[in-house]
Amino acid sequence: MKHVNEIGGLLEAKDILVRGTNWIGDVVMSLPALETIRKSVPHARITVLAKPWVADIYRLVPGVDEVMIYRSPGIHEGLVGKWRLADELKSRRFHAAVLFQNAFEAALITAAAGIPIRAGYTTDGRRLLLTHPVKKRKGVESLHQVHYYRELVQALGFLADPGEVRIYPSEKSLTRADEILRDEGVEEGERLVGMAPGAAYGPAKMWYPERFAAAADRLSQIHSTRTLLFGSGGDSVHTAAVGEHMQGPFIDFAGRKTLAEVTALISRCNLFISNDSGLMHLAGALGVPLVAVFGSTNPKATSPLGSRSHVIYKKVSCSPCLKKTCPTDFRCMDAVTADEVVKLADRLLAEGGE
């Protein structure tokens, strides 16, 4: 397969549209690929097309010049809505589109918009809609997902080294986070432990709520920390379950704050403890010391980014099963004790979670 710089066009494009991914974890894991594009074509204007619930993350990426919102549900829903979006894109006269999202509709919309160069993986039967199709290399899906996205852009001729990718909340959102914490009675300088006990994929990814609570209480006793519980509205049942078992001070933010606010609040934490989830990836990209508990999923494929991220994973006979619910005795999570998490968390707080 030839690189696109041998074919011509993409590396000279001055206005590039990137169709972003739809979930927080996938967005974070695709950021090194996005940074590779940015460093490879520093002259280009890069616009990301993203769903509203992940747009705030892309707005924190220095190499992104603009974020366009794909409102489906909303004005871009259904066939009429997709044609409306295609017309909006056509009016912008993009030179090229790089599709991180694998869906057929991503290629269809950019083709309908008349974008001359359309590049992406040949997934979902969309090869004929792409001017620069990339076939997935055999075995790439067994690697970390970061490599999945980076191999796409490298095949297209974007070869710059992204380095370690970090995101940084805006000063406005940090100020707002500090206001929220003050309103909740958090004192300046108080040490904070963030926790994300939910996981959108299913209960097989979730460590026991009573063990989250036990770890939080133990760290509160050792380090005088306060616990902040995070998650979507759908995760509120899981954060509430943790709260019911806790003795120490905590604040439950699940479903109460915007993604921009959550991002800034997590960045204020001295430590973060999480299941394999989107917020786990967000904490890793923010550079917060992180303890990630894995069970049914494979840390080789979806471990968090960042040099301060650490994974606890017990390799039992049936893991990783990648199932939404455990069909047996949940032995992968049962093997992870609160004492083990506290031991690692205690070390991370001592090393630099000041």
C-alpha positions in Angstrom: 0.0 0.0 0.0 1.4 3.4 -1.0 1.5 6.3 1.4 -0.7 9.2 0.4 2.4 11.4 0.0 3.4 9.1 -2.8 -0.1 9.5 -4.3 -0.3 13.3 -3.6 -2.7 15.7 -2.0 -3.3 15.1 1.7 0.0 16.4 3.1 -0.5 19.6 1.0 -4.1 20.1 2.2 -4.6 23.4 3.9 -8.1 22.7 5.4 -8.6 19.3 7.0 -11.7 17.8 8.5 -11.2 15.0 11.1 -14.3 13.0 11.9 -13.8 12.3 15.6 -14.9 9.2 17.6 -18.0 9.2 19.6 -17.0 8.0 23.1 -14.7 9.6 25.7 -12.2 6.7 25.9 -11.9 6.4 22.1 -11.4 10.1 21.8 -8.5 10.1 24.2 -6.9 7.0 22.6 -7.1 8.7 19.2 -5.4 11.9 20.4 -1.9 10.7 19.5 -3.0 10.1 16.0 -4.6 13.6 15.9 -1.4 15.1 17.2 0.6 13.1 14.5 -1.6 14.9 11.9 -1.0 18.2 13.5 2.8 17.9 13.6 3.0 16.5 10.1 1.0 19.4 8.5 1.7 22.4 10.8 0.4 24.7 8.0 -3.0 23.2 7.9 -6.2 24.3 9.6 -7.7 21.3 11.4 -11.4 21.1 12.2 -12.9 18.1 14.2 -16.5 17.0 13.6 -17.7 15.5 16.9 -20.8 14.6 18.8 -21.8 17.1 21.5 -20.9 14.8 24.5 -17.3 14.6 23.5 -16.8 18.0 21.9 -15.4 19.6 25.1 -12.4 17.2 25.0 -11.5 18.1 21.5 -11.7 21.8 22.5 -8.9 21.2 24.9 -6.5 19.9 22.3 -4.1 22.6 21.3 -3.7 21.3 17.7 -7.4 21.6 17.0 -8.4 24.9 15.4 -12.2 24.4 15.5 -14.8 21.9 16.6 -18.0 21.4 14.6 -20.9 19.7 16.3 -22.7 16.7 14.7 -26.1 17.0 16.3 -27.7 13.6 16.0 -30.0 13.3 17.9 -31.0 16.8 16.7 -30.9 18.7 13.5 -28.5 16.2 11.8 -30.6 13.2 12.6 -32.0 10.9 9.9 -31.5 11.2 6.1 -32.6 14.8 5.9 -30.3 15.8 8.8 -27.3 14.0 7.2 -27.9 15.9 4.0 -28.1 19.1 6.0 -24.8 18.3 7.6 -23.3 17.5 4.2 -24.4 20.9 2.9 -22.8 22.6 5.9 -19.5 20.8 5.3 -19.7 21.6 1.5 -20.0 25.3 2.3 -16.7 25.1 4.2 -14.8 23.8 1.2 -12.6 21.3 3.1 -9.6 20.0 1.1 -9.5 16.6 2.9 -11.3 14.5 5.5 -9.6 11.9 7.7 -12.2 9.6 9.3 -11.3 8.2 12.7 -14.9 7.0 13.1 -15.3 3.6 11.3 -19.0 3.9 10.3 -20.4 4.0 6.8 -22.2 7.3 7.4 -18.9 9.1 8.0 -17.7 8.3 4.5 -21.2 8.9 3.0 -21.5 12.4 4.5 -18.0 13.5 3.5 -18.6 12.2 0.0 -21.9 14.0 -0.2 -20.2 17.1 0.9 -17.9 16.9 -2.1 -14.7 16.8 0.0 -12.0 15.9 -2.6 -9.8 13.7 -0.4 -11.6 11.2 1.9 -9.3 8.9 3.9 -10.1 6.1 6.4 -10.2 2.4 7.2 -12.1 0.3 4.7 -14.6 -0.8 7.4 -18.4 -1.1 7.2 -18.4 -1.5 3.4 -17.3 2.0 2.6 -14.3 1.4 0.5 -15.8 2.9 -2.7 -16.6 6.1 -0.9 -13.0 6.7 0.1 -10.4 8.2 -2.2 -7.6 7.0 0.1 -8.8 3.7 1.6 -6.6 2.0 4.2 -7.0 -1.7 4.9 -6.6 -2.7 8.5 -3.3 -4.6 9.1 -3.9 -8.1 10.4 -3.4 -8.2 14.1 -3.7 -4.4 14.7 -6.9 -4.9 16.7 -4.9 -7.0 19.2 -2.6 -4.0 20.0 -3.5 -1.0 22.1 -6.2 1.1 20.4 -3.7 4.0 20.2 -1.9 2.0 17.6 -5.1 1.3 15.7 -5.6 5.1 15.1 -1.9 5.8 14.6 -1.5 3.1 12.0 -4.3 4.7 10.0 -2.6 8.2 9.9 0.8 6.7 9.3 -0.5 4.7 6.3 -1.7 8.1 5.0 1.8 9.6 5.2 1.5 11.4 8.5 4.7 10.2 10.2 5.6 12.8 12.9 6.2 11.6 16.4 3.3 12.8 18.7 5.2 12.4 21.9 3.2 12.1 25.1 -0.2 13.6 24.5 -1.7 15.6 27.4 -4.8 17.7 27.6 -5.2 20.8 29.8 -8.4 22.4 31.0 -8.9 26.1 30.2 -8.3 28.7 32.9 -12.1 29.5 32.7 -13.0 25.9 33.5 -10.4 25.6 36.3 -11.8 28.7 37.9 -15.3 27.2 37.6 -14.1 24.0 39.2 -12.6 25.9 42.1 -15.9 27.7 42.5 -17.8 24.3 42.6 -15.4 22.9 45.1 -15.8 26.0 47.4 -19.6 25.8 47.1 -19.4 22.1 48.2 -17.4 23.1 51.3 -13.9 21.9 50.1 -11.2 23.9 51.7 -8.2 25.3 49.8 -5.4 22.8 49.8 -7.6 19.9 50.8 -6.4 16.6 49.2 -8.9 15.1 46.8 -9.3 11.5 45.5 -11.5 11.1 42.4 -13.4 7.9 41.8 -15.3 6.6 38.7 -17.1 3.4 39.8 -19.3 3.1 36.7 -18.6 1.9 33.2 -20.9 2.3 30.2 -20.2 -1.0 28.6 -21.6 -3.1 31.5 -21.3 -4.5 35.0 -18.5 -6.9 34.1 -16.1 -3.9 34.0 -17.1 -2.6 37.5 -15.2 -3.3 40.7 -17.3 -3.7 43.8 -18.8 -0.5 45.2 -18.0 -1.6 48.8 -14.4 -1.9 47.8 -14.3 1.5 46.2 -15.7 2.8 49.5 -13.3 0.9 51.7 -10.3 2.2 49.6 -11.7 5.8 49.9 -12.2 5.5 53.6 -8.7 4.1 54.2 -7.1 6.8 52.1 -9.1 9.4 54.0 -7.8 8.0 57.3 -4.1 8.0 56.1 -4.0 11.2 54.1 -7.1 13.2 55.2 -8.5 13.1 51.7 -12.0 13.9 50.5 -13.5 11.7 47.8 -15.2 13.0 44.7 -17.4 10.6 42.8 -17.8 11.0 39.1 -20.0 9.6 36.4 -22.9 10.2 34.0 -26.5 10.4 35.1 -26.7 6.7 34.3 -23.8 6.0 36.7 -25.5 7.7 39.6 -26.8 4.4 40.9 -23.2 3.2 41.1 -21.8 6.3 42.8 -24.8 6.2 45.2 -23.9 2.6 46.1 -20.3 3.6 46.9 -21.6 6.5 49.0 -23.8 4.2 51.0 -20.8 2.2 52.1 -18.6 5.2 52.9 -17.7 6.6 56.3 -15.4 9.4 55.2 -16.3 12.7 53.5 -17.4 12.6 49.8 -19.2 14.6 47.1 -21.2 12.8 44.5 -21.0 14.7 41.2 -22.5 12.0 39.0 -24.8 13.5 36.3 -24.6 16.9 37.9 -21.8 18.6 35.9 -20.8 19.2 32.3 -17.9 17.3 30.7 -15.9 20.5 30.7 -16.5 20.9 34.5 -15.8 17.3 35.2 -12.5 17.5 33.3 -11.4 20.5 35.3 -12.6 18.9 38.6 -10.6 15.7 37.8 -7.6 17.8 37.1 -7.8 19.1 40.6 -7.6 15.6 42.1 -4.4 14.4 43.7 -5.4 10.8 42.7 -8.0 9.0 40.6 -9.3 5.5 41.0 -11.4 4.0 38.3 -12.7 1.0 36.4 -11.9 0.8 32.7 -14.0 3.7 31.5 -14.0 6.9 29.6 -13.2 8.9 32.7 -10.3 6.7 33.4 -8.8 7.6 30.0 -9.6 11.3 30.7 -7.7 11.2 34.0 -4.7 9.6 32.3 -4.6 12.2 29.6 -4.8 14.9 32.3 -1.7 13.5 34.0 -3.5 12.8 37.3 -1.9 9.9 39.3 -4.3 7.0 38.4 -5.1 3.5 39.6 -7.2 1.7 37.0 -8.9 -1.6 37.9 -9.3 -4.0 35.0 -11.4 -7.2 35.0 -13.3 -8.3 31.9 -11.3 -6.1 29.5 -7.8 -6.3 28.2 -5.3 -3.7 29.5 -3.1 -4.4 26.5 -5.8 -2.9 24.3 -7.3 -0.1 26.4 -5.0 0.8 29.3 -5.0 4.5 30.1 -2.4 6.8 28.6 0.1 8.8 30.7 3.2 8.1 32.6 1.4 8.4 35.9 -1.2 5.8 35.1 -1.1 2.3 36.7 -3.2 -0.8 36.1 -4.3 -3.5 38.5 -5.3 -6.6 36.6 -5.5 -10.2 37.6 -5.0 -12.7 34.8 -7.5 -15.4 35.6 -8.4 -18.2 33.2 -11.5 -16.6 31.7 -10.2 -13.0 31.4 -10.3 -10.9 29.3 -13.7 -12.2 28.3 -14.9 -8.8 26.9 -18.5 -9.7 28.1 -20.9 -7.1 29.4 -22.0 -9.3 32.3 -20.0 -12.0 34.0 -21.4 -15.5 33.2 -19.5 -17.1 36.1 -18.3 -16.0 39.5 -16.6 -12.6 38.8 -13.3 -14.0 39.8 -11.3 -11.3 37.9 -12.7 -8.5 40.0 -13.0 -10.6 43.2 -9.2 -11.1 43.1 -8.6 -7.3 43.3 -8.7 -6.3 47.0 -9.2 -2.9 48.6 -5.9 -3.3 50.4 -4.1 -3.8 47.1 -5.6 -0.6 45.6 -4.9 1.4 48.8 -1.2 0.2 48.8 -0.7 1.5 45.3 -2.7 4.7 45.8 -0.8 5.4 49.0 2.5 5.2 47.2 1.2 7.4 44.4 0.0 10.1 46.8 3.3 9.9 48.6 5.3 10.3 45.4 3.6 13.3 44.0 -0.1 13.6 44.4 0.4 16.7 46.5 
